[in-house]
Amino acid sequence: MARVKFVRAAIGPILSGLQSLPSVAWVPPAVIWLGLNNSMMYTVILLGAVPSIANGLVSGVDQVPPLFLRAGRTMGATGLQGIWHVTLPAALPGYVAGLKQGWAFSWRSLMAAEIIASFPISAWAWASCWRTPAPTATWPGSSRPSS
């Protein structure tokens, strides 16, 4: 993704947006879609951690010196060999930094999901308000519901 311009232009803003979104915001939709179980927590943890790990890898690839790439091409490392033997090892510091940040975000996501899931009555009440139709209101003094 880091070396292909149109893929980076398409996916880069999405990753940055997902990374800036607080992982607590993913808990209510995950409760609605998956229910209160472990898969909901795994989803929230992954949605909190993966964007920062991917951004770390992209920034690590961006910081690979062009001299390394030219030296790899001179030694015959082109295509997948160049990526595997030159680019990925040179991008390792950025990737490790993204892993550290992803680890911190995943812990924060886990704490948020655990706190919300530990009160299942409030979570289910919140989730059920999306599934039930709104009650019909009646005006004081009238016997029929307003429409």
C-alpha positions in Angstrom: 0.0 0.0 0.0 2.8 2.4 0.8 4.4 2.2 -2.6 1.3 2.1 -4.8 0.0 5.7 -5.1 -3.6 5.1 -6.0 -4.1 2.4 -3.3 -2.5 4.8 -0.7 -4.7 7.6 -1.9 -7.8 5.4 -1.5 -7.0 3.6 1.8 -4.7 6.0 3.6 -7.4 8.5 4.6 -9.7 5.6 5.8 -6.9 4.2 8.0 -6.1 7.6 9.4 -9.8 8.2 10.1 -10.2 4.9 11.8 -7.2 5.5 13.9 -8.5 8.8 15.1 -11.9 7.4 16.0 -12.1 6.4 19.6 -12.5 2.7 20.0 -15.3 3.3 22.5 -17.4 4.4 19.6 -17.2 0.9 18.2 -18.8 -0.7 21.2 -22.5 0.2 20.7 -22.5 -0.9 17.0 -20.7 -4.1 17.9 -23.2 -4.8 20.7 -26.1 -4.3 18.2 -24.4 -6.4 15.4 -22.8 -9.1 17.4 -24.5 -9.1 20.8 -22.8 -9.3 24.2 -20.2 -12.0 23.7 -16.5 -12.4 23.1 -16.7 -11.8 19.4 -17.9 -8.3 20.1 -14.9 -7.6 22.3 -12.5 -9.1 19.7 -14.0 -6.9 17.0 -13.7 -3.8 19.1 -10.1 -4.6 20.0 -9.2 -5.3 16.4 -10.9 -2.1 15.2 -8.9 -0.2 17.8 -5.5 -1.7 17.0 -5.3 -2.6 13.3 -5.3 1.0 11.9 -2.4 2.1 14.1 -0.4 -1.0 13.2 -1.1 -0.4 9.5 -0.2 3.3 9.7 3.1 2.3 11.5 4.0 -0.1 8.7 3.2 2.5 6.0 5.3 5.1 7.8 8.1 2.6 8.2 8.0 1.8 4.5 8.1 5.6 3.8 11.2 6.0 5.8 13.2 3.3 3.9 16.2 5.1 2.4 16.2 5.1 -1.4 19.8 3.9 -1.3 18.7 0.6 0.3 16.2 0.1 -2.5 18.8 0.9 -5.2 21.3 -1.4 -3.5 18.7 -4.2 -3.4 17.9 -3.8 -7.1 21.6 -3.8 -7.9 22.0 -7.1 -6.0 19.1 -8.6 -7.9 16.3 -8.2 -5.3 13.3 -7.1 -7.4 9.6 -7.6 -7.0 8.7 -9.7 -4.0 12.3 -10.5 -3.2 13.0 -6.8 -2.9 10.0 -6.3 -0.6 10.9 -9.3 1.5 14.6 -8.9 1.8 15.0 -5.1 1.6 11.9 -3.1 2.3 10.3 -5.0 5.2 13.6 -5.4 7.2 14.3 -1.6 6.7 10.7 -0.8 7.7 10.9 -2.9 10.9 11.4 0.1 13.3 8.2 1.8 12.1 6.3 -1.4 12.2 7.4 -2.1 15.8 6.4 1.4 16.7 3.0 0.8 15.2 2.7 -2.5 17.1 3.5 -0.7 20.3 0.8 1.9 19.6 -1.6 -0.8 18.5 -1.0 -2.7 21.8 -1.8 0.4 23.8 -5.0 1.1 21.7 -6.1 -2.6 22.1 -5.8 -2.4 25.9 -7.8 0.8 25.9 -10.4 -0.8 23.6 -10.5 -3.9 25.9 -11.1 -1.8 29.0 -13.9 0.2 27.3 -15.6 -3.0 26.0 -15.3 -4.7 29.3 -16.8 -1.7 31.2 -19.8 -1.5 28.8 -20.3 -5.2 28.6 -20.1 -5.6 32.4 -23.5 -3.8 32.6 -25.5 -5.9 30.3 -28.9 -4.5 31.3 -28.0 -1.0 30.2 -26.2 -2.3 27.1 -29.2 -4.5 26.1 -31.6 -1.6 26.8 -29.6 0.7 24.6 -29.4 -2.0 21.9 -33.1 -2.8 22.1 -34.2 0.8 21.6 -33.0 0.5 18.0 -35.0 -2.7 17.4 -38.4 -1.5 18.8 -40.6 1.0 17.2 -41.2 4.3 18.9 -44.2 4.5 21.1 -47.2 6.5 19.9 -47.8 9.6 21.8 -51.2 10.8 23.0 -52.0 14.4 23.8 -53.5 15.0 27.2 -57.3 14.9 27.0 -57.4 12.9 23.8 -58.2 9.2 23.6 -56.6 8.4 20.3 -52.9 8.4 19.4 -51.6 11.2 17.3 -50.2 10.5 13.9 
